[in-house]
Structures are given as structure tokens and as C-alpha cells.
Amino acid sequence: MAWPGDTTVFEVNALVWVEAWSRRLRRRLTLATLPGEAWDEVCRPGVEAVWLMGVWERSPAGVAIALADPTLAATHHEALADLTDADVAGSPYCIRRYEVDDRLGGRDALAAARAELDRRGCRLVLDFVPNHVAPDHPWVAVHPELFVHGTDDDLARAPEAYLDAGAHVLAKGRDPYFPAWPDVVQLNAFSTDTAATATATLLDIGEQCDGVRCDMAMLLLRDVFARTWGDAAGEWPAREYWEAVLSGVHRVHPGMGFLAEAYWDLEWRLVELGFDACYDKRLYDRLAGHDVAGVRAHLAAPVEGQRHLVRFTENHDEPRAATTFGPAARAAAMVVATVPGTTLWHEGQAEGHRQHLPVMLSRRPEEPDDAELRAFHGRLWEVAAGARRGEWAPASRSGWPDNPSHEQLLAWTWTAPDAATVMVVNFADRPAAGHVQVPAGFAGMLAGEPVLIDGLTGARYAQDPEEVARRGLFVDLGPWQGHILSTTHQAATALVGTSTGAAR
């Protein structure tokens, strides 16, 4: 597996996950003492990397700030009805030190976790937070030159946005559009010392994992940082922060993957600076808005660019997919699973969990699993991993004058020398039918065995190769239904009890 590419990443909130297994087995566990079945659970078929979110030491100062904040308290109580102060672990993005949290077992336990993943063919992804650190991070006292500074007048005028650090007034972290975050101190992206310190930190992180997900990576771009901080940032550096940092890391760890949380259509700039893949929030928004035309236009972009995107319908920052997408959740999952790029899944998503857990909590509420939905996702991930090889291309659709429902269909193909797959989903709440155009090689493969097999259900559909070549593949789908149809197929080990419409 390498980035960029068609990689599947499974996100796990590390502290919450270990706590849940500790409660299940009624003994205190760490990353080193989790049972093998826990690692089997996250290294599911089709998953190639596991993102252990939040392994670094969290800030006691950040915990105190969270406990004193009535708005956060209300949010936490809403998520966890029997909340106690002990459940508030602090934000995983309010980092006191880049050392593995003692509650997870420390650095040696993380090494054991990496070995468990490696045995199962999965890589390990960790976090890096470039924009800020906790107010009790050692750098605040020892290296104040790394931070954006304010004045006594700034502190008096806006105490919510500045920190009295003794000999210095330092700015609290923020982005250009929102007030300051109360629990973090702003690093100065224009400082060469800051870039050098970040490089050294990432070199150490790179000894412990295979890739990192960089939080809010676009905030470090020169124009964004200047817009946020103005004169307080100082003079523009000669090189972009990420150009300096990533080139330094890659000299030592050339295979280390870098994924960026990024917004505001700044993804390609980050790729040009060295990131392997960036969040595709635009696709998420269009899927959540049921914007079929927008999704289709988005996926018409050059495939090489799409391979640098991270597709998702849920992560720790977004609401649960079962809540956001409702009956469209499976259709949206089929889309992100089968297009080019990195696919990101979130623990609990496949089980249909609905309660979004604030990142400051170390315990999640009990929720029932949807066994049928879990089986669907498991089969989807496995089938998608096998299907995403060869050439990818969007597929056009056609209908007839009195039935425009083909416009609801999203379709694309993957074609390899020995196999071909066509993905079709009806992304609407009403039936749709039409012809999907397939590559010439697809119809040619049908000549030897004129049958298509749906990887999700195992259903077999007899085809007329000449008709497929002349008019396309005819599909007739109910609301939010889809097919993953292949000309070759390994016998299914677990079939999903769901109707996927008819291909004729």
C-alpha cells in the first residue's frame, strides 16, 4: 500500500476504544494488552491502514478548561447521560507532549500495537497538530519564540484570545473565521524555528508509525496564516511551512504518508507542497445535500487528482453518517467506497451508531449495533478493495424521453486486463432506470461468460454482450439502491440480505 492511491483507512478513537475493551473484559487494558480480537475488529477485510486518533499526552490544563466551560459541559452531558468528571480526558488536539498517553501504555505499547497491525497487513496512522499546543506544553515556557506573541494591551482588550505566559503574552490558537480556541496556544508558522521544531517532532513520530493525519493543515499556508494573524506573524518566510517540513521529514522517512485535514478548496496546494492526500469535504457536502449533479461534476475531475483526496461520510469531526444521511447512508457509502482515492471509515459507522461523541470524552454511550448494516459494510469494504484496480472512469447514462430518472444514477467503471467492474447507485428517494455505458473491453469480457455478478449480494444477471456493447448495461434500481457488478467474482463468504434492484 502506498499514498497516493486507492487506500482504505479505519479511524479509531484510541482512548475510547481501549476504555470500551477494558469495560468489556473488566480489567484495565492498554494498547499492548488488548486481545487479538480487538485488532481483528479494526483490521477488517478491505482495511489497509488504521488511524489511532488521539494517542498523544493530553493536557491537564486543557481538562481544567473543559470542566469549567458550561457550554462544553452541556454538550458532554448530551452525549453521555451518566457523565462524570473522570470521563473528560481533554481534547486529543490539545497536546501537552508528543509522548504516548500513559493510559494507553506509553511508547512501548504503541510499538506493540504497530506490530499487531503489521501482522494483519495494516499500516498505522497517527495525528500531528501543526497549528497549536496546550498551554502547559513545555515549549510555552522553554521556547516562546515558537509562538505568535501579543501585547499587554491585547491581553487587556481580549483576554479570551490571549494567554499570560509570565514573561510573555501569547496568542491562543484560532482560524480566520472563528473566535480563539480557549485551550491552545498558537504556533507561528512564519518562524523558521517553528518549522524546524515541527520537522524534528515528525521525525520522531515517523519512527513510531507509517503515516500521519495533519490537523487543519491549510491554516499553515502563508496567505491563510497572514490573513489570520496580520503583523503579529512577522515577515513571510521564503518557503511555505509545509514545503520546509515535509521535505525535511521525507529525507529521513521517504515512505511516510501525509494526510491533510483541509478545507476551502486548498487541497491541491497542499498536495503540491508534499501531502499525499487531503480531505474531500466538497464531496461530503454534495452527498449530504443529495446533489447528484454536483457529485457527478465533482467526480469528472482528472483521476490523478482524485487519487490525492480522502473520501468519507463520517469522521470524528462530523455527525454520525446514520444521522446525517438517513436512508441515503448506504448509497453514500457505496459512492465513497468505490471511487479513486483514500477512503476513510470511522469506528461505529458500519454498526449504524448515531451518537456523535465529543473528542474530549474518554467513554462512549452504549448503543446497539445494527448487525445487518454491519454485514453490508463489511461486504462493501471487501468488494470495493478487490474492485478498485485498473483504469477508473465515470460512465455516462441514457434513458428515454418520458423517463428522465437516469439522471438520478451515479455510475463509473474499473477495468483491468483480467476483470472489470461497473458501479451504479440510484442516489435518490425514488426509482430510477436507464442504460449505463461501459468500456468496450467490459462487453468483450462478457462474450466468454455472459453473466454479471453483484459483489454485494452474489446475485447473477445474464447479459447479452452485443446489447451491452450497443446500448449499454440496463439497470433498474429502487430508492438509494445500487450494484457493484463484475465480470469476475470470487464466491461470497458472507452475503448481505438487501435488495439491490435489477440489472438486465
C-alpha positions in Angstrom: 0.0 0.0 0.0 1.2 3.5 -0.8 -0.1 7.0 -0.9 -1.5 8.4 -3.1 -3.6 5.6 -4.2 -6.8 3.7 -3.6 -6.3 3.1 0.2 -8.8 2.4 2.9 -8.2 3.9 6.4 -10.2 3.0 9.5 -10.3 5.6 12.2 -10.4 4.6 15.9 -10.6 6.9 18.9 -7.8 5.2 20.7 -8.6 6.2 24.3 -12.3 5.5 23.9 -11.6 2.2 22.2 -9.2 0.9 24.9 -11.7 2.1 27.6 -14.5 0.2 25.9 -12.5 -3.0 25.8 -11.4 -2.5 29.4 -15.1 -2.3 30.4 -15.9 -5.3 28.3 -13.2 -7.5 29.8 -13.4 -5.9 33.3 -9.8 -5.2 33.6 -7.6 -2.2 32.8 -6.1 -2.6 29.3 -3.5 -0.7 27.2 -2.6 -0.8 23.6 -0.2 -3.6 24.5 -2.7 -5.8 26.3 -5.7 -5.6 24.0 -6.8 -9.1 22.9 -6.2 -10.2 19.4 -9.9 -10.0 18.6 -9.7 -6.2 19.2 -7.1 -5.9 16.4 -9.1 -8.2 14.2 -12.1 -5.9 14.7 -10.3 -2.8 13.3 -8.3 -4.7 10.6 -11.4 -5.8 8.8 -11.1 -7.2 5.2 -10.5 -4.3 2.9 -8.9 -2.1 5.5 -5.3 -1.2 4.8 -4.4 1.3 7.5 -5.7 2.1 11.0 -5.7 5.7 12.3 -5.3 5.6 16.1 -6.7 9.0 16.8 -5.6 10.7 20.0 -2.6 8.7 21.3 -0.6 11.7 22.5 -0.5 13.0 26.0 -3.4 15.3 26.7 -3.2 18.5 28.7 -4.3 18.7 32.4 -4.7 22.4 31.8 -7.0 21.7 28.9 -9.1 19.3 31.1 -9.5 22.1 33.7 -10.6 24.5 31.0 -13.1 22.0 29.6 -14.6 21.2 33.0 -15.1 24.9 33.7 -16.8 25.6 30.4 -20.7 25.3 30.8 -21.2 25.1 27.0 -18.9 22.1 26.8 -20.4 20.6 29.9 -23.8 20.7 28.3 -22.5 19.1 25.1 -20.8 16.4 27.1 -23.9 15.6 29.1 -26.0 15.4 25.9 -23.6 12.8 24.5 -23.2 10.8 27.8 -26.1 10.9 30.2 -24.2 9.5 33.1 -21.1 11.7 32.6 -18.6 12.1 35.4 -15.6 14.4 35.5 -13.4 11.3 35.0 -14.9 10.9 31.6 -13.5 14.3 30.4 -10.0 13.4 29.2 -9.3 16.6 27.4 -9.0 17.2 23.7 -6.6 15.0 21.7 -5.8 18.2 19.8 -4.8 20.0 23.0 -1.4 18.2 23.2 0.9 18.6 26.2 3.6 16.4 24.8 4.1 14.2 21.8 4.5 11.2 24.0 2.1 8.3 24.0 -0.5 8.8 26.8 0.2 6.7 29.9 -3.4 5.5 29.9 -2.6 3.8 26.5 0.6 2.3 27.9 3.2 4.6 26.6 5.6 4.3 23.7 6.3 0.6 24.1 2.6 -0.2 24.0 2.2 1.8 20.8 5.1 -0.2 19.3 3.2 -3.4 20.3 0.1 -2.0 18.6 2.0 -1.3 15.4 3.3 -4.9 15.4 -0.3 -6.2 15.8 -1.4 -4.1 12.8 1.6 -5.2 10.8 0.8 -8.8 11.3 -2.6 -8.2 9.9 -1.3 -6.3 6.9 -2.3 -2.8 8.1 -0.3 0.4 8.5 -0.5 2.7 11.4 -1.6 6.4 11.1 -1.2 8.9 14.0 -2.0 12.6 14.5 0.1 15.7 14.1 -1.3 19.1 15.2 0.8 21.8 13.5 -1.2 24.9 14.4 -1.1 24.9 18.2 -0.2 23.1 21.5 -1.6 23.0 25.0 -0.9 26.0 27.4 1.1 23.6 29.6 3.2 22.2 26.8 6.9 22.6 27.7 7.6 24.7 24.6 5.4 27.5 26.1 7.9 28.1 28.9 11.2 27.0 27.2 10.7 28.1 23.6 8.4 31.2 23.5 10.0 32.1 20.1 7.9 29.4 18.5 4.6 31.2 19.2 2.6 34.2 18.0 3.0 37.0 20.5 0.6 39.6 21.7 0.9 42.7 24.0 -0.3 43.6 27.4 -2.9 45.8 25.6 -4.0 42.7 23.6 -4.5 40.7 26.8 -6.5 43.5 28.4 -8.6 44.1 25.3 -9.3 40.4 24.5 -8.4 38.1 27.5 -10.3 35.3 25.8 -7.8 35.4 22.8 -4.5 35.7 24.7 -2.6 34.0 27.4 -0.4 35.5 30.1 2.6 33.2 30.0 4.6 35.1 32.6 7.3 36.8 30.7 5.3 36.8 27.5 1.8 37.4 26.2 1.0 34.6 23.7 -2.0 34.3 21.3 -4.4 31.5 21.6 -5.0 29.3 18.6 -7.6 30.1 16.0 -8.5 30.1 12.4 -9.5 33.2 10.3 -13.3 32.8 10.7 -13.9 31.8 14.4 -13.0 33.1 17.8 -9.9 31.7 19.6 -9.9 28.2 21.0 -9.7 28.5 24.7 -7.3 25.6 25.4 -4.5 26.0 23.0 -1.6 28.4 22.2 -0.8 29.5 18.6 2.4 28.4 16.9 3.9 30.8 14.5 4.1 29.2 11.0 6.3 32.1 9.8 9.1 31.2 12.2 11.8 29.0 10.8 12.4 27.8 14.4 8.8 26.5 14.4 9.2 24.7 11.1 12.4 23.1 12.3 10.8 22.0 15.6 7.9 20.5 13.7 10.3 18.6 11.5 12.1 17.2 14.5 8.8 16.2 16.1 7.6 14.5 12.9 10.9 12.7 12.6 10.3 11.1 16.0 6.6 10.4 15.2 7.8 8.8 11.9 9.8 6.2 14.0 6.5 5.1 15.5 4.1 4.9 12.6 3.7 4.7 8.8 1.7 8.0 8.3 0.2 11.0 9.9 -3.0 12.9 9.6 -2.3 16.6 10.0 -5.0 18.6 11.7 -6.3 21.7 9.9 -3.2 21.7 7.6 -4.4 24.6 5.5 -4.0 27.1 8.4 -0.2 27.0 7.9 -0.3 28.2 4.3 1.4 31.6 4.1 -1.6 33.6 2.8 -4.0 31.9 5.2 -1.7 32.5 8.2 -1.1 36.1 7.2 -4.9 36.7 6.9 -5.4 35.2 10.3 -2.6 37.0 12.2 -1.5 40.0 10.2 1.5 41.9 11.5 1.7 39.6 14.6 3.0 36.8 12.4 6.0 38.8 11.2 7.5 38.7 7.7 6.6 36.0 5.2 9.2 33.2 5.1 10.9 32.4 1.9 9.4 28.9 1.8 6.0 27.6 2.7 5.9 25.9 6.1 4.8 22.6 4.7 7.4 22.6 1.9 10.1 23.0 4.5 8.7 20.5 7.0 7.7 17.7 4.6 10.9 17.8 2.6 12.9 17.5 5.8 10.8 14.5 7.0 10.9 12.7 3.7 14.7 12.9 3.6 14.7 10.6 6.6 11.4 8.8 6.2 10.8 8.7 2.4 7.8 6.3 2.7 6.0 8.2 5.4 2.4 9.1 4.3 0.9 12.5 5.0 -2.9 13.1 5.0 -4.2 16.6 5.5 -7.4 17.8 7.0 -8.1 20.6 4.6 -11.0 22.8 3.6 -11.7 26.0 1.5 -10.6 24.4 -1.9 -6.9 24.5 -0.8 -6.4 20.7 -1.2 -4.3 20.9 -4.4 -1.9 23.5 -3.0 -1.2 21.2 -0.1 -0.6 18.2 -2.5 1.8 20.4 -4.4 3.7 21.0 -1.2 4.1 17.3 -0.4 0.9 15.9 1.0 -0.3 12.6 -0.3 -4.0 13.1 0.2 -6.3 15.8 1.5 -9.9 15.7 2.9 -12.6 15.9 0.2 -15.1 17.9 2.1 -16.8 19.1 -1.0 -17.8 15.6 -2.0 -19.1 15.0 1.5 -21.2 18.2 1.3 -22.6 17.3 -2.0 -23.5 13.8 -0.9 -25.1 15.1 2.3 -27.1 17.6 0.2 -28.3 14.9 -2.2 -26.7 16.9 -5.0 -26.5 14.3 -7.7 -25.4 16.7 -10.4 -22.8 18.2 -8.1 -21.4 14.8 -7.2 -21.2 13.8 -10.9 -19.4 17.0 -11.8 -17.0 16.6 -8.9 -16.1 13.1 -10.0 -15.5 14.3 -13.5 -12.2 15.8 -12.4 -9.0 14.1 -13.6 -8.4 10.8 -11.9 -4.9 11.5 -10.9 -6.1 14.5 -8.8 -8.8 12.4 -7.3 -6.3 9.9 -6.1 -5.0 12.6 -3.8 -8.3 13.0 -2.0 -9.7 11.4 1.2 -13.3 10.4 0.8 -15.6 10.0 3.8 -19.2 10.2 5.0 -18.2 10.3 8.7 -15.2 11.0 10.9 -14.7 12.3 14.5 -15.5 15.9 13.5 -18.7 15.2 11.5 -22.0 13.9 12.8 -22.7 10.2 12.5 -23.5 9.1 9.0 -26.6 7.3 10.1 -27.9 10.6 11.4 -26.7 12.9 8.5 -27.6 10.6 5.6 -30.6 8.6 7.0 -31.9 6.3 4.3 -29.2 7.5 1.9 -26.3 6.3 4.1 -25.8 3.1 2.2 -25.9 4.8 -1.1 -23.3 7.4 0.1 -21.1 4.6 1.5 -21.2 2.8 -1.9 -20.0 6.0 -3.6 -17.1 6.8 -1.3 -16.0 3.1 -1.2 -15.7 2.7 -5.0 -14.2 6.0 -6.3 -10.5 6.6 -6.5 -8.6 8.0 -3.6 -8.2 7.2 0.1 -11.4 6.1 1.8 -11.9 6.9 5.4 -14.2 5.0 7.7 -15.0 5.7 11.3 -15.4 3.2 14.2 -19.1 2.6 14.8 -20.2 3.9 11.4 -20.7 0.4 10.0 -22.8 -0.5 13.0 -25.1 2.4 12.5 -24.2 4.3 15.7 -25.9 7.6 15.9 -24.4 9.4 18.9 -21.6 11.8 17.9 -19.0 11.7 20.7 -17.2 14.9 21.6 -13.4 14.3 21.3 -12.8 15.4 24.9 -14.6 12.3 26.3 -12.9 9.0 27.0 -16.1 6.9 27.2 -18.9 6.5 24.7 -22.5 5.7 25.4 -23.8 2.1 24.9 -25.5 1.8 21.5 -27.0 -1.3 19.9 -25.2 -2.5 16.7 -27.2 -2.9 13.5 -26.0 -6.4 12.6 -27.4 -6.2 9.0 -25.8 -2.8 8.4 -22.5 -4.1 9.7 -22.7 -7.1 7.3 -23.4 -4.7 4.4 -20.4 -2.5 5.2 -18.1 -5.5 5.7 -19.1 -6.9 2.4 -18.8 -3.4 0.7 -15.3 -2.8 2.0 -14.1 -6.2 0.9 -15.7 -6.0 -2.5 -14.5 -2.4 -3.1 -10.9 -3.3 -2.2 -11.0 -6.0 -4.9 -12.8 -3.9 -7.5 -10.6 -0.7 -7.3 -7.9 -1.8 -9.6 -7.1 -1.0 -13.2 -8.5 2.1 -15.0 -11.2 4.1 -13.4 -13.6 6.2 -15.5 -17.0 7.9 -15.0 -19.8 6.2 -17.0 -22.5 8.1 -18.9 -26.1 7.2 -18.6 -29.0 7.3 -21.0 -32.8 6.9 -20.8 -35.8 7.7 -22.8 -37.9 10.9 -23.2 -40.7 10.0 -20.9 -38.4 8.7 -18.1 -35.6 11.1 -17.0 -34.9 9.1 -13.9 -31.5 8.0 -15.3 -30.3 11.5 -14.1 -30.5 10.1 -10.6 -27.9 7.4 -11.4 -24.2 7.8 -10.5 -22.0 5.3 -12.4 -18.4 4.5 -13.1 -16.2 1.6 -14.1 -12.9 0.0 -13.1 -11.3 -2.0 -15.9 -8.2 -4.2 -15.6 -6.9 -6.7 -18.1 -8.5 -9.7 -16.4 -11.6 -8.1 -14.8 -14.0 -5.2 -15.0 -16.5 -3.7 -12.5 -19.3 -1.3 -13.0 -20.7 0.6 -10.0 -24.2 2.1 -10.3 -26.1 3.8 -7.5 -29.5 5.4 -7.5 -28.8 8.5 -5.4 -32.4 9.5 -4.9 -35.5 8.6 -2.9 -37.5 7.3 -6.0 -36.9 4.6 -8.5 -34.5 5.1 -11.4 -33.8 3.2 -14.6 -31.6 3.6 -17.6 -28.6 2.4 -19.6 -25.1 2.8 -18.3 -22.3 3.0 -21.0 -19.4 0.6 -20.3 -15.9 0.4 -21.9 -15.6 -1.8 -24.9 -13.4 -4.2 -23.0 -16.2 -4.7 -20.5 -18.6 -6.0 -23.1 -15.8 -8.1 -24.6 -15.3 -9.9 -21.3 -18.9 -10.9 -21.3 -18.5 -12.8 -24.6 -16.8 -15.6 -22.8 -19.2 -15.8 -19.9 -22.3 -13.6 -20.4 -23.0 -13.1 -16.7 -22.5 -10.2 -14.3 -22.3 -10.9 -10.6 -23.3 -8.3 -7.9 -20.5 -8.4 -5.3 -22.8 -7.2 -2.6 -25.4 -9.9 -2.9 -24.0 -12.6 -5.1 -26.9 -12.2 -7.5 -26.2 -13.3 -11.0 -27.5 -11.4 -14.1 -27.4 -13.0 -17.6 -26.4 -10.4 -20.2 -26.4 -10.1 -24.0 -22.9 -8.9 -24.8 -24.0 -7.4 -28.1 -26.8 -5.5 -26.4 -24.4 -4.2 -23.7 -22.0 -3.1 -26.4 -24.7 -1.4 -28.4 -26.9 0.3 -25.8 -25.1 -0.1 -22.5 -26.0 -2.0 -19.4 -29.6 -1.7 -18.4 -30.3 -1.1 -14.7 -33.5 -0.7 -12.8 -33.0 0.4 -9.2 -35.2 1.3 -6.2 -34.6 4.3 -4.0 -31.0 4.5 -2.7 -30.1 1.1 -4.1 -27.0 0.1 -6.1 -25.0 -2.5 -7.8 -21.3 -3.4 -7.8 -21.3 -5.7 -10.9 -18.2 -7.6 -12.0 -17.4 -9.9 -14.9 -15.3 -12.0 -12.5 -16.1 -12.8 -8.9 -14.9 -14.9 -6.1 -17.5 -16.9 -4.2 -19.0 -14.7 -1.5 -18.3 -15.8 2.1 -21.0 -13.5 3.6 -24.0 -12.3 1.6 -25.9 -9.3 2.5 -29.7 -9.5 2.9 -30.6 -6.4 1.0 -32.3 -5.9 -2.3 -30.2 -4.0 -4.9 -32.6 -3.7 -7.7 -32.2 -5.4 -11.1 -29.7 -5.4 -13.9 -30.9 -6.9 -17.1 
